[in-house]
Amino acid sequence: MALFFTKTAYNQDDTKLMLTRMNQCISGFSADASSPLNYFPVSGMLEQKQQNLSQRITLSDVTKVIVEVSKVGYSVTYTCNDEGNCVSLIKSDMSTSTMASTSFFFNNPAAANTFATMSNSLISKSRKVDKPIDLIIFKTQDGQTPLLPETTNTTTEKKQTQANKKAEEDQDEEYVPITKPASNKKTTKRDEEEDVEDKPIKEPKSTTKKKQQKEDKEDNDTESEPVKEKKSKPKKTESELNEPENDTDKKLANDFCGQLMAVVKSGTLTKFKDIEGKETNAEKKVNESKLKLKGAKKNYLSWFNQERAFISELKSVLDNDLAIEEFEKLQAQLDECLADGWDFNDRSQDENYDNAKFDVKDVEYINTKDTNSPSVRIAIAPDGDRFTLFVRVK
């Protein structure tokens, strides 16, 4: 029998309150000028971005939170379970390392205790089991437990407003699995930040990695061919007539999340009829898709389990580990994109994978607010000696 792991429902308002309180502690009392936190409720991932480093913590795997006196004041340490590391450090060149614990530093014991208490509540909401974590907070010599009051002073509130604004801006940044084509458009600070995230992952030298890097370079060279500027205004083609007219719609059309939601909307309203393009396989009834996801190599409409489906092939690599890295980045992006009203099932334990000879990654997102909406599924599929990361909307 297939095993399904469904995300426990959570109260988003409570979650936002916890994150706000944690960021208040950081903005007002951090001993090392730390950045605010982002939280992705679907995957239960906590993220903190520094100048050249991003720290991501899988909260469901944290089993202990402890407040201790440190050289700089007070530390709050998260410790992972015995099964493995739950803290990932991602450098600006996208190289990744993992750790079994991580710490946050404060100059005030009440701030450290409040941060640890809110962390405990947020971790509890992220865990799939009801087993409590070990929470050890600081106590004074007379046995008192200092905590920050519910309201903060004006200075702290101003700092928190700035922290929340920065956190929201960070959450607006999106991962694109394929390196962006070259552009003549004036580079902005936001573009430079996105370019950093698009840099390929550095791996130890190997024949497989060298071959993959060569293939990726060839793909990018093909996708980055410059378009010659035309002096005269040509007659609009059918695809150009379907392009958005105003600036807001144009931005949405160039945004991966916006493109994906447009595909979902098409599936809800017309079963993808309005985005059906040229027929490429009459026997299997496969058509090109008029809507395309940013960075995808292929976008088409086909049939899956007797239902019409949109399929986008995003990345094809030679190594299973590389495919898993790309999958996890895409999942983090979708957790943010589909945070409101979407739940997910881990399908990697389905019985059709019982004989799989590779590390399976398969997640399906379900719209809990609209039963007519198609689901969004991301998975890794073996194709000969390669592994393809794809999105299916059905």
C-alpha positions in Angstrom: 0.0 0.0 0.0 1.3 3.4 -0.9 2.3 5.6 2.0 1.3 9.3 2.0 2.8 11.9 4.2 0.5 15.0 4.4 1.6 18.3 5.8 -0.2 19.1 9.0 -2.5 22.1 8.8 -1.2 25.2 10.5 -2.6 28.5 11.5 -0.8 31.0 9.3 -1.5 34.0 11.7 0.2 32.1 14.6 3.2 31.3 12.4 3.6 34.9 11.3 3.4 36.0 14.9 6.1 33.6 16.0 8.4 34.7 13.1 7.7 38.4 13.9 8.7 37.9 17.5 11.9 36.0 16.5 12.8 38.8 14.1 12.1 41.4 16.8 14.7 39.6 19.0 17.2 39.6 16.1 16.7 43.2 15.0 16.8 44.6 18.5 19.2 42.4 20.4 21.4 40.4 18.0 25.0 40.3 19.2 26.4 39.7 15.7 24.2 42.0 13.5 22.3 39.0 12.0 19.8 39.3 9.2 16.1 38.6 9.7 14.6 35.2 9.1 12.3 33.8 6.4 10.0 30.9 7.0 8.5 28.6 4.3 5.5 26.9 6.0 5.0 24.2 3.4 8.5 22.7 3.7 9.0 23.9 7.3 12.3 25.5 6.3 13.8 28.5 8.2 16.2 30.6 6.2 18.6 33.4 7.1 20.6 35.3 4.4 23.9 37.0 5.1 26.1 38.9 2.6 27.8 35.9 1.0 25.9 33.0 2.6 22.5 31.6 3.1 21.6 29.3 6.1 18.6 26.9 5.7 17.3 24.9 8.6 14.9 22.0 8.3 12.9 22.6 11.5 11.2 19.2 11.6 14.6 17.6 12.1 15.6 19.9 15.1 15.3 18.0 18.4 16.8 20.4 20.9 16.9 24.1 21.5 19.1 25.4 24.3 20.0 28.9 25.7 23.5 29.3 27.1 25.8 32.0 28.3 28.5 32.7 25.6 31.5 35.0 25.2 29.4 37.6 23.3 26.4 37.3 25.6 23.8 34.5 25.1 23.5 31.8 22.4 20.5 29.9 21.2 21.6 26.6 19.7 19.5 24.3 17.5 20.6 20.7 17.5 19.5 18.2 14.7 18.3 14.7 15.3 20.7 11.7 15.3 19.8 10.7 11.7 21.7 13.4 10.0 22.5 17.1 9.4 19.5 19.5 9.2 21.4 22.8 8.6 22.6 23.7 5.1 25.1 26.5 4.3 24.9 27.8 0.8 27.6 30.1 -0.4 27.4 32.7 -3.1 28.9 30.3 -5.6 26.1 27.9 -4.7 28.5 25.3 -3.1 26.8 23.7 -0.1 27.9 22.2 3.2 25.8 20.7 6.0 26.0 20.9 9.9 24.4 19.1 12.8 23.7 22.3 14.7 23.7 26.1 14.5 23.6 29.0 16.9 22.1 32.5 17.1 23.7 35.1 19.4 22.1 37.8 21.5 23.2 40.5 24.0 20.2 40.2 26.2 19.0 37.1 28.1 15.3 38.0 27.7 15.7 38.2 23.9 17.5 34.8 23.8 14.8 33.1 25.9 12.0 34.7 23.8 13.7 33.6 20.6 14.1 30.1 21.9 10.5 29.9 23.1 9.2 31.1 19.7 11.6 28.7 18.0 10.2 25.8 20.1 6.6 26.7 19.0 7.5 27.1 15.3 9.5 23.8 15.3 6.5 22.0 16.9 4.2 23.2 14.1 6.8 22.0 11.5 7.1 18.5 12.9 5.1 15.5 11.5 5.0 13.9 15.0 3.7 15.2 18.3 6.9 14.3 20.2 8.1 17.5 21.9 11.7 18.8 21.5 14.1 19.5 24.4 13.8 23.1 25.3 16.3 24.5 27.9 16.2 28.2 28.5 18.3 30.5 30.7 17.4 31.2 34.3 18.9 33.8 36.6 20.6 33.0 40.0 17.3 33.5 41.8 15.5 31.1 39.4 13.7 33.7 37.3 13.2 33.2 33.5 13.6 36.6 31.7 11.4 37.1 28.6 10.7 40.1 26.4 7.3 41.8 26.9 4.7 41.4 24.3 5.1 45.0 23.1 8.4 46.6 22.3 9.6 50.2 22.4 9.5 52.5 19.4 13.1 52.0 18.4 12.7 48.2 18.3 9.5 48.5 16.4 11.2 50.7 13.7 14.0 48.1 13.5 11.4 45.3 13.2 9.6 47.2 10.4 12.9 47.4 8.5 13.6 43.7 9.2 10.2 42.6 8.0 10.6 44.7 4.8 13.9 43.1 4.1 12.6 39.6 4.8 9.7 40.2 2.4 12.1 41.5 -0.3 14.2 38.3 0.2 11.2 36.1 -0.2 10.4 37.8 -3.5 13.6 36.5 -4.9 13.0 33.3 -6.8 15.2 30.5 -7.9 15.5 29.8 -11.6 17.1 26.4 -12.4 18.7 27.5 -15.7 21.3 30.3 -15.9 19.8 33.5 -17.2 20.6 34.5 -20.8 22.8 37.5 -21.3 20.9 40.8 -21.5 21.8 44.4 -22.6 19.4 45.8 -19.9 20.9 48.0 -17.3 21.9 45.9 -14.3 20.3 46.7 -11.0 21.2 45.6 -7.4 18.3 43.2 -7.5 19.5 41.7 -10.8 23.0 41.2 -9.3 21.5 39.3 -6.3 19.5 37.1 -8.6 22.6 36.4 -10.8 24.5 35.2 -7.7 21.7 32.6 -7.1 21.9 31.5 -10.7 25.6 30.6 -10.6 26.2 26.8 -11.1 27.0 24.6 -8.1 30.8 24.0 -7.7 31.5 20.3 -7.3 34.7 18.2 -6.9 36.3 17.6 -10.3 35.1 14.4 -12.0 34.5 13.2 -15.5 30.7 13.3 -15.0 30.7 16.9 -13.6 33.0 18.1 -16.4 30.7 16.6 -19.0 27.6 18.1 -17.3 29.2 21.5 -17.2 30.1 21.3 -20.8 26.6 20.4 -21.7 25.2 23.2 -19.6 27.5 25.7 -21.3 26.3 24.5 -24.7 22.7 24.8 -23.6 23.2 28.3 -22.3 25.1 29.4 -25.4 22.1 28.2 -27.5 19.5 30.0 -25.2 21.6 33.2 -25.1 21.8 34.0 -28.8 21.2 37.7 -29.2 18.1 38.9 -31.0 18.7 41.5 -33.7 16.9 44.7 -33.3 14.4 45.4 -36.1 14.1 48.9 -37.4 10.6 48.5 -38.8 7.6 47.3 -36.7 6.7 43.8 -38.0 3.2 42.4 -38.0 2.4 40.7 -34.7 2.3 36.9 -34.7 -0.3 34.9 -32.8 2.1 34.4 -29.8 2.8 38.1 -29.7 -0.9 38.9 -29.7 -1.2 36.8 -26.6 1.5 38.7 -24.7 0.4 40.8 -21.8 -0.1 44.5 -22.5 0.6 46.3 -19.2 3.8 46.4 -17.2 2.4 44.5 -14.3 1.3 41.6 -16.5 4.6 41.6 -18.4 6.5 41.3 -15.1 4.2 38.4 -14.1 4.6 36.7 -17.4 8.4 36.8 -17.0 8.2 35.4 -13.4 8.4 31.7 -12.9 5.8 31.6 -10.2 3.5 33.9 -12.2 3.9 31.6 -15.3 3.2 28.5 -13.2 0.0 30.1 -11.8 -1.1 31.0 -15.3 -0.8 27.4 -16.3 -2.8 26.3 -13.2 -5.5 28.9 -14.1 -5.7 27.5 -17.6 -6.1 24.0 -16.3 -8.8 25.1 -13.9 -10.8 27.1 -16.5 -10.3 25.3 -19.8 -8.4 22.0 -19.2 -5.5 23.7 -20.9 -7.4 24.3 -24.2 -6.5 28.0 -24.3 -2.8 27.3 -24.2 -2.8 24.4 -26.7 -0.4 25.0 -29.5 0.9 23.1 -32.5 0.4 19.4 -32.5 3.7 17.5 -32.4 2.5 13.9 -32.1 -0.9 13.0 -33.5 -0.9 9.4 -32.2 -0.2 10.4 -28.6 -2.1 13.8 -28.9 0.9 15.8 -27.8 0.9 19.6 -28.4 3.2 22.5 -27.8 2.2 24.8 -25.0 1.7 28.5 -25.6 2.7 29.1 -22.0 6.2 28.3 -21.0 8.0 28.2 -17.7 11.2 30.3 -17.4 14.3 28.2 -17.9 12.6 25.1 -19.1 14.0 23.1 -22.0 10.6 21.7 -23.1 7.0 22.8 -22.4 4.1 20.7 -23.9 0.6 19.2 -23.3 0.2 15.5 -23.1 -2.0 12.9 -21.4 -1.3 11.3 -18.0 -3.7 8.7 -16.4 -6.3 9.6 -19.1 -6.2 13.3 -18.1 -4.8 16.3 -20.0 -1.6 17.6 -18.4 0.9 20.4 -18.8 4.5 19.1 -18.6 7.7 21.2 -18.3 11.2 19.6 -18.4 13.4 22.0 -16.5 16.8 20.4 -16.1 18.5 17.2 -17.4 21.7 16.1 -15.7 24.0 13.1 -15.6 24.2 12.6 -11.9 21.4 11.7 -9.4 22.9 13.8 -6.7 22.9 16.9 -9.0 19.3 16.2 -9.8 18.4 16.1 -6.1 20.1 19.4 -5.5 18.1 21.0 -8.4 14.9 19.4 -7.0 15.4 20.8 -3.5 16.0 24.3 -4.9 12.9 24.1 -7.0 10.9 22.8 -4.0 12.0 25.7 -1.9 10.8 28.0 -4.7 7.4 26.3 -4.9 7.0 26.3 -1.2 7.0 30.1 -1.3 5.0 30.3 -4.5 2.2 28.0 -3.3 2.3 28.9 0.4 -1.3 30.2 0.5 -3.9 27.5 0.4 -1.8 24.7 -0.9 -0.9 21.4 0.8 1.5 18.7 -0.4 2.0 15.0 -0.5 5.4 13.3 -0.5 4.9 10.8 -3.3 8.4 9.3 -3.2 7.1 6.4 -1.2 4.4 5.4 -3.8 4.4 1.7 -4.7 5.5 2.5 -8.3 8.9 3.4 -6.9 9.4 0.1 -5.0 12.0 -1.2 -7.5 13.6 2.2 -8.2 17.4 2.0 -8.4 17.9 5.8 -7.8 17.2 8.2 -5.0 13.5 9.1 -5.6 12.2 12.7 -5.3 8.5 13.3 -6.0 6.2 15.9 -4.4 2.6 16.8 -5.3 1.0 20.1 -4.3 -2.7 20.2 -3.9 -4.9 23.3 -3.9 -7.0 23.0 -0.7 -9.1 26.1 -1.5 -10.2 25.0 -5.0 -11.1 21.4 -5.7 -11.3 22.2 -9.4 -7.7 23.3 -9.6 -5.2 20.9 -11.1 -2.3 19.7 -8.8 1.3 20.7 -9.3 3.8 17.9 -9.2 7.6 18.0 -9.3 9.7 14.9 -9.7 13.0 13.4 -11.0 12.6 10.9 -13.8 15.4 8.7 -15.1 16.0 8.8 -18.8 18.7 6.4 -19.9 21.9 7.6 -18.2 20.4 11.0 -17.4 18.0 12.3 -14.8 15.3 14.9 -15.7 13.7 17.3 -13.3 10.1 18.1 -14.5 6.9 19.9 -13.4 3.5 18.4 -14.2 0.3 20.3 -13.8 -2.7 18.0 -14.0 
